[in-house]
Amino acid sequence: MPETMKIVNWWVTEETIQIIKNITWILEENNLNIKNIVKTTIFLQDINDFKIINEVYWAFFLHKPARSTIEVSRLPLNALIEIEVIAKK
């Protein structure tokens, strides 16, 4: 949560939605929006969650930026997912 800077471990769906909301907030603070994203990298604690996050992801990213998805053994604060973005004006 941006207010607390803490991760609330829900299900991967809720974490994905919150991450995208956080990314949107950061972009807006810099006079950008989600359409400015040209590349994302998704780090998943469990690659079996790929189908679940994919549905949430494409609901937000209608313009289909380039994407990589990687399974990792552990994420900071025991998050289930982390998304890194590159945005261009």
N, C-alpha and C positions, 0 to 999 in steps of 0.2 A: 504494500500500500504506500503510495507516495507520501501520505501524511506521517506515517510512522516509520517508513523505510524498513519495514519488516515483512517477511513473507508469511502469509497465512496458508499453511498447507491444507488445501482442500483437495479436490480431485484435479486431475490434469486439465480438465475442461475449464474450471474456474480459474486456475492459475494462468492458463493461456489467455482468457478474456481479460484478466487483470493486467497481464503484461502488455497486451495490445493497448489497453486504456492508458497505461503508464507511458508507452511509446508515443501515443497520440498526444498526450499532455506535454511531453518534452518537445515534440515537434511544434506544437502550437505556441509554446513559449519562445520558439525561434522563428516564428512566422512561416512555418511549413505545415504540411498536412501529410496524411498517410500516402497520398498519391506521389509525394516526393521521394518515397523509398524506392531505391533501385535494386537493392540486394538485401536478403536476410540470411542469417545463419541460425538454425534452430538446434539447440542442444537439449537432448532428451535423456532423462535418467533411464527410461525403458522404451526401447524402439517399438515395442508392442503398442505403445500409445500413439503411434504415428497416425493411424486412421482417425482416431478421436480428435487429435489436434488439427489434423488436415481439414476437417469439416469446419471447425471454428476459424482457422486461419483464412480459408478462402471466403468466408462470410465477410471478413474485414478487408482483405486484399483483393479487391475486384480487378485491379490493374495488373496483377500477376507479375510481381518483381522476381528477379532471379532468386533462387533459394537453394541452400544446402541444409541437410538435416543429418545430425551426427548423434549417435548414442554415446554417452559418457558415463563413467562409473559413479561420479558424484558431482553435485552442483553446490555452490555456496548456499548456506543456510538450509541445506537439504531440500532445495527446490526440486520440483519434478520436471521443470522446463525452464529454459532461458532462451531469449531471442535477442540476437544482435542485429542491428540494422545499419545500412548505409543509405543516407538520404542526400539528394542533390537538388539544388535550387533550379 
